[in-house]
Amino acid sequence: MSRAAAATSGEVLRLIREESVRTRAELARLTGLSRPVIGQRVTDLIEAGLVVELPGVSSGGRPAGRLEFHGSGGTVLVASLGHTHGHLAVCDLSGTILRKEPVHVGAGIETAIDLWKAMDPGPVRGVGIALPGPAHEDERIVKAVRDVFPVPVHIDNDVNVMALGEHRVRNDVADLLFVKASTGIGAGVISGGRLQRGAYGGAGEIGHIPVPDGLLCGCGTVGCVETVAGGAALLAQLGGRARDLPELAALARAGDLEAVAVLREAGRRIGDVVAAAVNILNPAIVVLGGDLSGKNLIAGVRESVYQRAAAMATRRLRVEPSMLGDDAGLLGCATMILDHVLAPAAIDASL
Ligand SMILES: [Zn+2]
């Protein structure tokens, strides 16, 4: 296929949105399309609310308009739901959070839909949802959402989505391992700039890698690292001194020696399996997120990873806390659904 034939309206939008191409002349040069054809593509995108034309600078003749992606030309709805709590948001087409609300997860998807409606989202172009556990497309949830918002709906697991969010704010990094330490332990793998889900959606399930003194796990096997370093294990190790993970984290922040020691040791145990993942994937950065990922747990992870992973993989490796915290899941959901609804083929189909 020639370059010109490939340059549909969707491709023109991609050039404006991702490559920051600003003028019709530049678009014509890059695509090989004639000025009238480029003009029609741009007009279609402006009419669809996806591109705006700003006054350009005159250089003697007729001023050339500056083309920009219209981030406020629509919205996407996102929800990041953990095992116990979560957040909902409305984002613009640039992925910026416009409005955000906490939500209780037992409440069901209908509650989320009602909250989104109450947030007055404007023209919705897509919905992205992160759920805990292995990645799966939940037909019931997709149908319930589409009955109210008839747009593309995408679901992925919370850890994959958080990895996408962290990758978006570190876009100079192509290889990133995101590790969530919370009730469960899991990882999201960004390799070569893309999220890797594996053949059956099971990539990054590091919580179920066996360790020497691991116990019987809820997944049915014996020895998973989650049984010694997951949230339930840590609460048990503290003998009921913390009722939940936020309380445990607060104890450690207040300097409670027992809580600090429990989190540091959990970090070492998680670090043992992360070290193996680092050897396999050679990421540039390991990002720690989740309720338990304070400085104590991260110190433990660093200790194990730098001790146990191969020198070649760790020489320039960074092990850092999440830059986004609670927002990693929401921004990752926005990235997931925007990559889908703004993809050239999706734009061409919608125009
Ligand atoms: Zn397990």
Residues whose N, C-alpha, C, O or C-beta is under 5 A from the ligand:
A	BS01	ZN	G207 H208 C217 C219 T221 C224
